[in-house]
């Protein structure tokens, strides 16, 4: 099913690092990027609810506006692509109904057979806060970075930004969304000294325990 091997996955993870300087002249091939977008859509989520929208900011003027609200980190403007992972500020009955309709259609089942699942989702909805949704977005972040590294594409996960300012510039409040985390993607610049820095990680024996 897959040509990936354990060694190739570990090689990709060892190669990956949080890029500090992207090469603004290098762009990700459109077909490759389309597949990375599909990897985002395939991210698992709690209940399968997918409480997110992934914004790909292509407009250079918007990206320039975001730099001052990103602790002046240039990755936001210089990377080939900027992924802004936004999440829903609430999960309401209309969203749950839309999701269940999609489940019934995709799995070719009668909507009535999902009554128990609907009751569970409706009961859990008050706990589906933006904080809960943000934790789902971090699953997408990890999956996206791994997928990119397997394709020799660099990324930089970023929490150093002002979510209120991002939300204002992108007009997210009116869409019922808020910014959770960023991930610029592209190719490291030759001048990024961090590319050659040894990866600093605790030994496996310190972070993995068997009980």
GUGU-551112 format. One record per residue: x, y, z of N, C-alpha, C in turn. Coordinates in steps of 0.05 Angstrom, whole numbers, plus 32768, in hexadecimal, padded with zeros to 4 digits. Layout:
residues N
XYZXYZXYZ;...
//
This chain:
residues 211
80117FE88000800080008000801180198000;80288018800E80398030800F80568028800A;8064803B7FFC808080367FF780928040800E;8086804E8021809580588038809F80418049;80B68045805480C28031806780C7803F8081;80CA802F809780D1803C80B180E9804E80AF;80FD8045809F81168055809D8110806F808E;80FF806E807980F98087806A80EA809B807B;80D88091808D80C980A3809E80DC80B080B2;80EE80A080BE810180AB80D2811480BF80C4;811C80B980AC812D80CB809D811F80E68099;810680E5809180F780FE808D80F4810E80A6;80EF810080BD80EC810E80D68106811980E0;811C810C80DB8136811680E3813E812E80D1;8136812D80B8813C814380A6812C815C80AC;8113815880B58101816F80BB810B817F80D3;8107819980D1810C81AB80E780FA81C480E3;80F781D480F880E781EC80F680F7820180E7;80F1820580CE8101821780BD80FF823480C7;8116824180CA8117825D80D28118827080BB;8123826780A481258277808C811C82668074;8107826F806780FE8262804F810B82708037;810E826280218117826D800880FF82787FF9;80FB82937FF880E3829E7FEC80E1829A7FCE;80F782927FC180F7828E7FA480EE82727F9C;80EC82607FAF80E482447FA880C7823F7FB0;80B882347F9D809C822E7FA1809782107F9F;808482077FAE807C81EB7FAE806C81E67F94;807281D07F86806381C97F6E804581C77F74;803481D17F62801781D27F66800B81B67F6B;801581A27F5C800A81877F608011817B7F7B;802A81817F84803381777F9E802381857FB4;801E819F7FB0800F81AE7FC47FF281A47FC6;7FE7819D7FB07FCB81927FB07FCA81797FC0;7FDE81687FBF7FDF81507FCF7FE281567FED;7FF1816B7FF37FF48173800F7FDA817E801A;7FCB818C80097FB0819480127F9E817C8018;7FA1816880077F91814F800C7F9A81428027;7FB38144802D7FBC813980477FB08147805E;7FAC8162805B7F9E817180707F8181678073;7F748163805D7F58815B805D7F54813F8069;7F69812F80687F68811380727F6F81118090;7F748127809D7F7B812780B97F65811B80CA;7F6B810980DD7F5780FF80EF7F4F81148104;7F378112810E7F2E812581237F1B81178136;7F178122814D7F05811781617EE881168155;7EDC80FF81577EC180FA814C7EC180FC812E;7ED7810281217ED8810681047ECC812180FC;7EC9813481107EBB814D810B7ECA816280FA;7EE5815F80F97EF5817180E87EEE818F80ED;7EF3819881067EEA81B3810E7EFD81C98104;7F0581C880EC7F1A81DA80E27F1581E480C6;7F2581F880BF7F28820080A37F45820980A0;7F5281FE808B7F6E820480877F70821A8071;7F798231807A7F7B824880677F978248805B;7F99824880417FB2824A80327FB382678028;7FC5827780347FC68293802D7FDA82978015;7FCF829C7FFE7FDF82A07FE67FE682BD7FE1;7FD582CF7FEB7FD882EB7FE77FF082F67FF6;800583007FE7801D830A7FF5801883228006;800483327FFF7FFE834A800F7FF38342802A;7FE1832E802A7FD6832580447FEC83198055;7FFE83098048801482FD8057802683128063;802B83278054803C833D805F802E834B8077;8014834D807680058359808D8007834780A6;800A832D80A2800B831B80B88026831A80C6;803B832280B98056832080C48058832F80DF;804F834880E18052835780FB804383498112;802E833A810B801E832C811F8028830F8123;804083098118804C82EF811B806882F18127;806A8304813A8083830A8146809983108131;8090831C811B80A18324810580B1830C80F9;80A682F480FB80B382DD80F080AD82DC80D2;80C382DC80C280C082DF80A580B682C58097;80B682AF80A680AC829680998090829A808E;808082AA809C806482AF8093806382BA8077;807682CC8071807582D88056808782CA8042;809D82BE804B80B182B3803880AC8296802F;809D8287803E8098826B80378088826A801C;808B8254800F807B82507FF6805D82517FFC;805582448011803982438018803682498036;80208256803E801A825A805A7FFF824D8061;8000823A80737FE8822C807C7FE082388097;7FC8824380987FBD824D80B27FA7823980BA;7FAC822B80D07F99821780D97F85822580EC;7F6D822980E27F58823680F27F44822180FB;7F36822781117F238214811C7F0882228121;7EF4821381227ED9821E81287ED782278145;7ECA823D81497EC7824881647EB0823A8173;7E9F822B81647E8A821C81717E818206815E;7E7881F0816A7E6C81DA815A7E4E81DA8160;7E3E81E4814E7E2181E681537E1281D08145;7DF781D181497DE681BB813E7DE781BA8120;7DE981D281137DEA81D280F67E0381C480EC;7E1A81C980F97E3381BC80F07E31819D80F5;7E278195810C7E24817981117E12816B80FD;7DFC817980F67DE9816D80E27DF6816B80C7;7E05817F80BF7E14817E80A67E27816780A5;7E36816380BC7E49814D80BD7E3B813280BB;7E25812F80CA7E17811580CA7E0B811080AE;7E01812480A17DF7812180867E0E81168073;7E25812180777E3C811980677E4480FC806D;7E4380F580877E4980D9808F7E3680C68081;7E1C80CD80827E0780BB80777E0B80B98058;7E1180CF804B7E1580CF802E7E2E80BF8026;7E4480C480347E5D80B8802D7E5D809A8032;7E50809280487E4F8075804F7E3680678045;7E25807680367E0D806B802A7DFC805D803F;7DF6806C80547DE5806080697DCE8074806E;7DB98069807A7DA2807A80817DA9808C8098;7DA180A580957DA880B980AA7D9D80B180C5;7D8780A380C67D7B809B80DF7D8D808880EF;7D9E807980E27DB0806780F07DC580768100;7DC8809080FC7DDC80A0810B7DD080AE8122;7DB880A7812A7DAA80B581407DBA80B4815A;7DC5809D81607DD4809A81797DED80AB8178;7DFB80AB81617E1380BB815E7E0C80D98160;7DF580E081547DED80FD81557DE781058172;7DDB80F481827DD580FA819D7DEF80FE81AD;7E0380ED81A77E1D80EF81B57E2B810A81AE;7E2B811081947E378129818B7E2A81418197;7E10814181977E01815881A27E07815B81BF;7E09814581CE7E0F814781EA7E2B815181F0;7E3E814A81DD7E5A815281E17E60816E81D6;7E4E817981C67E53819281B97E5C81A981CC;7E5081AC81E47E5881C281F57E7681C081FD;7E8181A881FC7E9E81A582037EB081A981EB;7EA581AD81D37EB481B181BB7EBB81CE81B8;7ECC81D881C97ED481F481CB7EEA81FA81B6;7EF1821381B27F08821981A07F22820C81A9;7F25820981C37F3D81FB81CE7F3D81DE81C5;7F2681D181C77F2481B681BE7F2A81B481A0;7F1E81C681917F2381C681747F4081CB816D;7F4D81DC817C7F6A81E281777F7A81C8817B;7F7381B8818E7F82819F81927F7E818D817A;7F67818E816D7F64817F81547F76818A813E;7F7881A5813D7F8981B181297FA681A9812B;7FAF81A381447FCB819B81477FCF817F813C;7FBA816F813B7FBD8155812D7FC2815A8110;7FB4816D81047FB8817480E87FD4817F80E3;7FDD818F80F67FF8819A80F4800D818480F2;800C81718105801F815B8105801E814A80EB;8006814480E28003813480CA800E814380B2;8008815D80B18011816D809A8030816F8099;803C817380B0805A817580B18067815A80A8;805C814480B18067812A80A980638126808B;804C812C8081804781288064805A813A8054;805E8153805D80708165804F808D815A8050;80958151806780B18147806A80B6812F8058;80A2811E805480A58107804380A9810F8026;80A18128802080A48133800480BB81478002;80CC8147801780E3815A801880DA81778017;80C4817C802380BA8198802680BC81A08043;80C781B8804680CC81C3806180B381D0806D;80B281D08087809C81DD809580A681EB80AE;809581FB80BA809C820880D48082820C80E4;807D81FA80F7806581FE8108806982188118;80548228811A805682428127803F8248813A;8045824E815380318258816680378276816C;804D828181628054829C8169804682B08157;802D82B5815E801D82C8814E800682D28160;7FFA82E781587FE282F281667FC982E88159;7FBB82D681657FA382CB815A7F8E82E08155;7F8982F381687F75830881637F7B8318814A;7F95831F81457F9C832E812E7F99831E8114;7FA1830481157F9D82F380FE7F7F82F180F8;7F6F82ED810C7F5282EA81087F47830480FC;7F51831B81057F47833580FA7F4F833880DD;7F68833480D77F72833880BB7F64832580A8;7F5F830C80B17F5382F8809F7F3582F780A0;7F29830880B27F0C830980B47F0082EF80BD;7F0C82E380D17F0482C880D97EEB82C880EC;7EE882DD80FC7ED382DD810F7EB882DA8102;7EB482E780EB7E9A82E580DD7E9582CA80D1;7EAB82BA80D07EA8829F80C57EA6828A80DB;7EA6829380F47EA58280810A7EBE8270810E;7ED5827D81077EEF826F81087F0382808118;7F18827381227F2E8280812F7F4882728129;7F5E828181297F78827581227F8382648138;7F8C824C81327F97823A81467FB682388144;7FC08233812C7FDD822F81297FE48233810B;7FFE823A81068007823F80EB801B822A80E2;801D822780C88032821580BE803B821E80A2;804E823180A0805A823780878068821E807B;8068821C80618075820580538083820F803A;809A8202803580A9820A801D80C481FC801E;80D9820C801880F482018017810782128027;811882058037812B82148048813E82248037;8145823C80428159824C803481758242803A;81888245802781A3823C802C81B182498044;81A68261804B81B28270806181A78269807D;81948256807D8188824F8097819B823C80A6;81A9824780BA81BD823780C881B1822080D8;8197822280DF818A820E80EF818881F380DF;818A81F580C5818781DC80B5819C81C880BB;81B481D180C381CA81BF80C981CD81B980E6;81BD81C680F781BF81C2811481B681A6811C;81C48198812D81BB817E813681A081808143;818F816C813F8175816B814B817781658168;816B81758179816C817181968153816381A0;8155814A81A8813E813B81B28147812A81C9;8134812681DD813A811281F2813D80F681E6;814C80E581F2814E80CA81E8813380BB81E9;813080A981D78116809981D68110808E81F2;81258084820081208077821A8116808B822F;811A80A5822A811080B9823D80F380C18238;80EA80BE821F80CF80C8821880BC80B28211;80C5809A820E80B38083820880B6806F821E;809F8068822B809F80548240808C803D823A;8094802682418083800E823E807A8005825A;80618001825D80567FF88277804C7FDB8276;
//
